[in-house]
Amino acid sequence: MYKLLSLILLFSSKASAYDGWSIGSINQIRIQEARMLIVQESADNPAQCSNTDYLYLTQGEQIHYKNMFSALLTAYATKAEVRLALKGCSEGGKNGYPVISQVWIQ
């Protein structure tokens, strides 16, 4: 029973895992119709996405998107360091920008 529970926990954590973290201050924010594009000091690209000009945040009606949007604007205005969990690329596979999936303000 213990082994089965361990396997379930292992696979469930992998399903929601992220590729890595990007840590630093936000240098620029570009807001477009359905997305926010971030330029971060020393940005990382853990998924090896094809375009590293920006980090990508979807704009949507879900509360977590609104909260991340607000947190990033606040971090930019206060020059706070942020930790961004990145997961995948905006156009799928290795195409597009690294996608922001979590925001931590330092």
Secondary structure, DSSP 4 states (H G I P E B T S, - for coil): -HHHHHHHHHHHHHHT--SEEEEEEEEEEEEETTEEEEEETT---TT--S--S-EEEE--SSHHHHHHHHHHHHHHHHT-EEEEEEEEETTSTT-SPEEEEEEEE-
